[in-house]
Structure formats: C-alpha cells, structure tokens
Amino acid sequence: MQKEKTKNLELSNWLPGKMMYELISFREIILDTIKVGAVHQCPGKELQNKILKESKRIISSIQHNVTQIAPDRSKAYIRQHQHGLVQLMDELAAMVDEDNLNTCQKNKNKEISSIINLLNQMVLDIQQYLPYYFDYDCAVPITTQKQLLVNIAENSSQILKNLEELHANNEIIIVLKHIFEHLNSSPGHFTFEQAIYLHDFFESLEIALNKSLPSLTMQGIIVLLVSLNFNHPYFYHSCCSHFNHELQKCESISEQYRLIHFFKKLIGQVFKTISIPYNRNLSNIDESLLRYIESEISYLKSIDSIAEDLSRGGILDSNFKVTFTVRQLAIFIHLQVEAGIITTQSPKSLHQYITKHYSSVEQDTISEKSFKNAYYGNIGKDVEKVIDKIVAMLAIAQEKY
C-alpha cells in the first residue's frame, strides 16, 4: 500500500503545473465504499454517486490535461492512468469471493462487480477518446481475460459444431480444434490489441467458413488464416507439417519443385483482411511461411546440385543400368540398409537418389512411387533372384580374394 502511494506521489511530482495523478483519491473513495457496504450490508448511496461523479470528472480532466503538455509526456500521462485503472480493477477482482455465498459476501461481490464495470468503461473511454496515446500492448484486466476465454470457448465450440455437421475435412477440424485449445490455454493475459484482434478473428472466421464449407480444403484454411493475419506458433507449425506431408507424396524432386513453388505463390498472393497480427511480438505469418518455403527450395536445390557435381566429376554415373527389375533393385537396396552397408537418416532421400541415378531392365526411368511400393511391399519370389546375385558376388569374392 505504502509502495503504491509513493509511486503515485512520484508521478504527481513529475507532471507539470497543477496536473495530478487522478487516481489516488479515487481509489480511496472506492475502497471506502466497499468497506461501508461490507459493514452495513449495502453501499452508501452518497458514496456510490461520488464514485460515478468522480469517474466522469477524471475522464474530463485527463482529456483536458493532455492538451497542456507535449505529446511524449501526454502519452506517458495517459498510459499511467490506463495502467492504474487496470491495476485497480485487478485489485478489486481479488476481493471477490465466489466460494462464499453468504448474503454479506454476495452483496459485496455485486458492489465490486459494479465498480469494476465502471472502471472498465473508463478504460474504454480513454481508448475511444485518446487512441493515439492508449497502450494496446498493456495486458487486459483479470475480468476481461476471463470474459475473453469464455468468448473463445463459445465461438470455437460453435465453429467446430458447424464443421462436424457439414462433414468438413477431418484435417481442418483437427487443426482448428488444436488452435482453439491453444488460445484457451494461453499462459499469460491477452493484450488490449489481442482482445480487438480476437473479436475480428472469430467474426471473420465464422463468416468465411459458412461461405466455403463443406468444400474447403486444408490449403484453403491455410490461406484463410494467413489472410486473417493469424501468426500463432501452432498454426505456423501446422502449415509446415502440411507442406512437408504434401511434398512427401511427390514421386520426384521435379514434382517437389513444382509443388513448393505453388505453395510460395499461394502464400505470397494472400491479401490480409485484418491489419493487425494476433501477436505483434512474432513475425507475420506470411513472412514466416515464405522463409520456411525458401529453405525447402534451397534444400531441394542442394540435393540436385550435389548429384550433378558428382556426376560431372566422374564420381557418379548419371544413370546406372542394372539387370534387376524395379522390385528386385528395391529389395537389394533394402537389404543393404538393413545390413548397415548403406546408412541414411532419410529413406525418402535414398529413394529419390536411386530413382534418379538407376534404370532397370524393365524401364529406363524408375518412378519414386513404384520404387517406394517395391521397397516396402511384399518381396515374394523376387528375393530369390536377389539372393542368386548375392551368392554370385560371394563366389567371386571367395575366388579372387
């Protein structure tokens, strides 16, 4: 208490002329009102009126005072009052005892809630009348945080219900469900800017989904959320996971090139319908995704470049002809991996390399899909052909060495 008064007095001394920190006496009036209400089980009418009158006077005084000082000091002056009101709201919220249901506490809770609503309106007035000076990075009060979480739960529940009723893509439902869960379990308080953002986000999301369902694809939901400037980390990782999953389906590096450049075009052309991001402290979602896509493009180029360099240097033939069928070649390579002769962290990279640099007795070009199917498929009688070749290799080794 003493520390708070000292802080307030220091601010009062900093302000020029007769301008004072307006909340010192206001806080005392409020606490007196709550104390009187607790003793007499009803608030004093006179004190109630005094709070209302003082709140109006403070807003008027703040509006007048900002015209008397330089803009930088005006901003500090406004924000000190904004933060002071938020702190006062949190202080009062801590006095509410929802577990104690006796009449006295119920009346006290009701009175405190009424005062908190009044203080909240004062904060909203400052935001409305003095938006340039308002601190949008300030955390919202406890009561506002609770209401935001209720709103998130209600909105997300309705959206998921609509998605399930319209038999939307299951991947979309899972991604949105996890996004909503992350929002509802936010470790800290939302800021005032995030409160504004979340209102616009859910409103826009619901309208867009109602128009697009049930034909909306995962790529469609990615474009939609990028357009809503939703830069939540979970959404970013979901996008990267989806891109990677789609790339894994490609049968060749050239197909991956085409697909990754399609993703680049898709994200690069998104028009933002919400100007502010979900979290201003993080990179914009489109910029983050484009960086990820560029890194994937660089990776594909490096794989291609290494193979070309080896081929040009004579270290690697550009295309080895083998007497195996595709299935037999896949079995032969798989056996070498199992035996530890070939070591690889990425089976897909190995498949891509083999299909790019080997041709079989059946065909000059081996598709990655057919090789992959043979690699993991039922080996059948083809393994006998491979064993015959291995036995022949062993006989040569025994004879020569």
Summary of the structure (lengths in Angstrom):
residues: 401
radius of gyration: 33.4
end to end distance: 91.2
largest distance: 111.9
contacts: 1132
relative contact order: 0.05
helix: 72%
strand: 1%
